[in-house]
Amino acid sequence: MWRHLYSIILILCVPALIWHVRRKYGRENHPSDIPGRLGLVTPQIASGAIWLHACSLGEAKVGLALVNELERHDPTLQFFLTATTPSGLDVLRSSAHPVMVFPWDLPWIWRRWLSALQPRAVVVIETELWPNLIATCRTQEVPIVLANGRLSEKSARRYSRFAGLSQPMWAALTRALMQDSEDAIRAHALGAALGALSEVGSVKLDQPPPHTDAELLDRLIEWKGERPLICLMSGHPGEEALLFGYVEIGYRVLLVPRHPIRGPSLQEDATAHRLISACVSAHNFGNSVDVLIGDTFGDMGAYLQASDVVVIGGSFSGRGGQNPIEPALLGKALVAGPSMYNFARITEALKAHGGLLQVAPQNLGKALNEALSAGQQMGDHARAWVLANQGSTARQAMAIRAILKPITVD
């Protein structure tokens, strides 16, 4: 009953979803692909692939890491990849496998998709659990794996409020590969079977350091000169203003927004604070620039490498924080705000090992000074912890291989 009610509500929301997607992605100059999101396009690929779904950029990187590890053990495996956001789709398209946009969880789509694909398994990354998809997988006896699973207290409370809908979904998982023991405990409380649960760590700890554009890095180092550089990595609206005041006491500030399209509005904000700003995409920033806005894609490596302290975006705006692993791998001192629930275990571990400071907004200045003073030591501790906790990709790939549905021969 609960899933049918969910489906009715979702169907009624379709006009609003279409409006939202067209508005959001049109503003960012990305195709909205409404036919694909409505499930009007059925995959046209050979049956027997592993279907892997990731929502956005970070999950897509995790997904490709798992695909690469699975292929390393068995090059004959075939894959079909889906994502929800343009950034996620772009990452997946860097592979050689077929890619499509993930449809909305409308009840009439999945039977047709699964009949066409006849997948050996459906692998969803981190939090991508959808009631109609999972119910159809269960009906058609398709194994479904939650990989790199994470479940914060906030998310667990939200699921528990709709237990009639969520409990059958969690109970239907063939494997729930959770990042840590607390995630696993919460998943079991929501309905995941004990036999399906594993604590496997995070694939994100296995990622290589980000690529660094040497020419851009040289320009950034020349721009910052002898001043310490604070980088806000993947910032959200309202967070950038927290750093403007540090220009007056001799810092350089580099703002890398979560959505680069915000570059012009951040320049307006800087101007309102009587600061000189420039966007990296304009290629004309000089020594007079106080605030630099990293509005280019694929340059996070150079941004982080040039920085002395990295402030984690999303942690001062209640968004749960962004992934701290890339700057940790580069040996950077890390500062985060109160909201890091998307990476709770990683945050606590980095704090415990002296690689990250987590503070309230009013204590940001003190934390920045401390991080600048102990930058090398903090960065070394952060990098050492990440390197010591790698290996999750291989563990999860092994668990996926173990449940693959046999290929049927007509």
Residue pairs with C-beta under 8 A, 6 or more apart in sequence:
1 164
2 162
2 164
2 165
3 131
3 132
3 135
3 165
3 168
6 131
6 132
6 165
7 106
7 107
7 132
10 104
10 105
10 106
11 106
14 38
14 104
14 106
17 37
17 104
18 32
18 34
18 37
21 32
21 34
21 37
22 32
22 34
25 31
25 32
25 86
26 32
27 261
28 86
28 259
28 261
30 86
31 86
33 101
35 41
36 100
36 101
36 103
37 101
37 102
37 103
37 104
38 103
38 104
38 106
39 103
39 104
39 106
39 108
39 109
39 112
39 113
41 100
42 112
42 113
42 116
43 80
43 98
43 100
43 113
43 116
43 117
44 116
45 78
45 80
45 98
45 117
46 78
47 116
47 117
47 118
47 119
48 78
48 118
48 119
48 120
48 407
48 408
49 78
49 79
49 80
49 117
49 119
49 120
50 70
50 77
50 78
50 79
50 80
50 119
50 120
50 121
50 123
50 400
50 404
51 79
51 80
51 81
51 82
51 117
51 119
51 121
51 122
51 123
52 63
52 66
52 67
52 79
52 80
52 81
52 82
52 122
52 123
52 124
52 125
53 63
53 81
53 82
53 83
53 102
53 122
53 123
53 124
53 125
53 128
54 60
54 62
54 63
54 81
54 82
54 83
54 88
54 92
54 124
54 125
54 126
54 128
55 83
55 84
55 85
55 88
55 102
55 125
55 126
55 127
55 128
56 83
56 84
56 85
56 87
56 88
57 85
57 87
57 88
57 91
58 204
58 323
59 83
59 88
59 125
59 126
59 128
59 148
60 83
60 87
60 88
60 89
60 91
60 92
60 125
61 91
61 204
61 207
62 125
62 126
62 147
62 148
62 203
62 204
63 81
63 92
63 123
63 125
63 147
64 91
64 92
64 94
64 95
65 203
65 206
65 207
65 393
66 123
66 147
66 148
66 203
66 393
66 396
66 397
66 400
67 79
67 81
67 95
67 97
69 393
69 394
69 396
69 397
70 77
70 79
70 397
70 400
70 401
71 77
71 79
73 397
73 401
74 401
78 97
79 95
79 97
79 98
80 97
80 98
80 100
80 117
80 119
81 92
81 95
81 97
81 98
81 99
81 100
82 92
82 99
82 100
82 101
82 102
83 89
83 91
83 92
83 99
83 101
83 102
84 101
84 102
89 99
89 101
92 99
93 99
103 109
103 113
105 130
105 131
105 132
105 133
106 132
107 132
109 132
110 132
110 133
110 136
110 137
111 136
111 140
114 136
114 137
114 140
114 142
115 140
118 408
119 142
119 405
120 143
120 404
120 405
120 406
120 407
121 142
121 143
121 144
121 145
121 174
121 400
121 403
121 404
121 405
122 133
122 137
122 142
122 143
122 144
122 145
123 144
123 145
123 147
123 400
124 130
124 144
124 145
124 146
124 147
125 147
125 148
126 146
126 147
126 148
126 149
126 150
127 149
127 150
127 151
127 155
129 146
129 166
129 169
129 170
131 165
131 166
131 168
131 169
134 144
134 169
134 172
134 173
135 168
135 169
135 172
137 143
137 144
137 172
138 144
138 172
141 405
142 405
143 174
143 175
143 403
143 404
143 405
144 172
144 173
144 174
145 173
145 174
145 175
145 176
145 177
145 399
145 400
145 403
146 173
146 175
146 176
146 177
146 178
147 177
147 203
147 396
147 400
148 177
148 179
148 200
148 202
148 203
148 204
148 392
148 396
149 176
149 177
149 178
149 179
149 183
149 187
150 178
150 179
150 183
150 202
150 342
151 159
151 178
151 183
151 186
151 187
151 190
152 320
152 341
152 342
152 344
153 186
153 341
154 341
156 186
156 189
156 190
159 166
159 170
159 190
160 166
160 189
160 190
163 190
163 191
166 190
166 191
167 190
167 191
168 191
169 191
170 176
170 187
170 190
170 191
170 192
171 191
171 192
171 193
173 192
173 193
173 196
174 196
174 403
175 196
175 198
175 399
175 400
175 403
176 184
176 187
176 192
176 196
176 197
176 198
177 198
177 200
177 395
177 396
177 399
178 184
178 187
178 197
178 198
178 199
178 200
179 199
179 200
179 201
179 202
179 345
179 392
180 199
180 201
180 345
181 199
182 344
182 345
183 199
183 345
184 192
184 197
184 198
184 199
187 197
188 194
188 197
198 395
198 399
200 392
200 395
200 396
200 399
201 389
201 391
201 392
201 395
202 345
202 346
202 392
203 392
203 393
203 396
204 323
204 325
204 346
205 325
205 346
205 386
205 389
205 390
205 392
206 390
206 391
206 392
206 393
207 325
207 326
207 329
208 329
209 301
209 326
209 329
209 330
210 300
210 301
210 304
210 326
210 329
210 330
211 298
211 301
212 301
212 302
212 305
213 298
213 299
213 301
213 302
214 302
216 280
216 299
216 302
217 302
217 305
217 306
219 285
220 229
220 254
220 292
220 302
220 303
220 306
221 306
223 252
223 285
223 286
223 287
223 289
223 292
224 252
224 306
225 252
225 287
227 250
227 251
227 252
228 250
228 251
228 252
228 308
228 309
228 372
229 251
229 252
229 253
229 254
229 306
229 307
229 308
229 309
230 243
230 246
230 251
230 252
230 253
230 254
230 307
230 308
230 309
230 311
230 368
231 254
231 255
231 256
231 294
231 303
231 304
231 306
231 307
231 309
231 310
231 311
232 239
232 240
232 243
232 253
232 254
232 255
232 256
232 311
232 313
233 256
233 300
233 303
233 304
233 310
233 311
233 312
233 313
233 322
233 326
233 327
234 256
234 257
234 258
234 312
234 313
234 314
234 322
235 255
235 256
235 257
235 258
235 311
235 313
235 314
236 257
236 258
236 313
236 314
236 317
236 319
237 262
237 317
238 316
238 317
239 311
239 313
239 314
239 316
239 317
239 337
240 255
240 257
240 266
240 269
241 269
241 273
242 316
242 361
242 364
243 253
243 255
243 311
244 253
244 269
244 270
244 273
244 275
244 291
246 253
246 365
246 368
247 253
247 275
247 290
247 291
251 368
252 290
252 292
253 290
253 291
253 292
254 291
254 292
254 293
254 294
254 303
254 306
254 307
255 266
255 291
255 292
255 293
255 294
256 293
256 294
256 300
256 303
256 313
257 263
257 266
257 293
257 294
257 295
257 313
258 313
258 314
258 322
260 281
260 294
260 295
260 296
260 297
261 295
262 295
263 279
263 281
263 293
263 295
264 279
266 277
266 291
266 293
267 277
267 278
267 279
267 293
270 276
270 277
270 290
270 291
270 293
271 277
275 290
275 291
276 288
276 289
276 290
276 291
277 289
277 290
277 291
277 292
277 293
278 284
278 285
278 286
278 289
278 291
278 292
278 293
279 285
279 292
279 293
279 295
280 292
280 293
280 294
280 295
280 296
280 299
281 295
281 296
285 292
294 300
294 303
300 326
301 326
301 330
304 310
304 326
304 327
304 330
304 332
305 330
307 327
307 332
308 332
308 333
308 372
308 375
309 332
309 333
309 334
309 335
309 368
309 371
309 372
309 375
310 324
310 327
310 332
310 333
310 334
310 335
311 335
311 336
311 364
311 368
312 321
312 322
312 324
312 334
312 335
312 336
312 337
312 340
313 319
313 321
313 322
314 320
314 321
314 322
314 339
314 342
315 321
315 322
315 336
315 337
315 338
315 339
315 340
315 358
316 337
316 338
316 339
316 361
316 364
317 337
317 339
318 339
319 339
319 342
320 339
320 340
320 341
320 342
320 343
321 336
321 337
321 339
321 340
321 341
321 342
321 343
321 347
322 342
322 343
323 342
323 343
324 334
324 336
324 343
324 346
324 347
324 350
324 356
324 382
325 346
325 386
327 334
327 382
328 334
328 350
328 355
328 356
328 379
328 382
328 383
328 385
328 386
329 383
329 386
330 379
330 383
331 376
331 379
331 380
331 382
331 383
332 375
332 379
332 382
333 355
333 357
333 371
333 372
333 374
333 375
333 378
333 379
333 382
334 350
334 355
334 356
334 357
334 371
334 378
334 382
335 356
335 357
335 358
335 359
335 364
335 367
335 368
335 371
336 347
336 356
336 357
336 358
336 359
337 358
337 359
337 360
337 361
337 364
338 358
338 359
338 360
340 347
340 358
347 356
347 358
349 385
349 389
350 356
350 381
350 382
350 385
351 357
351 358
353 381
353 382
353 384
353 385
354 377
354 378
354 381
355 378
355 379
355 381
355 382
355 383
355 384
355 385
356 378
356 382
357 367
357 370
357 371
357 378
359 366
359 367
371 378
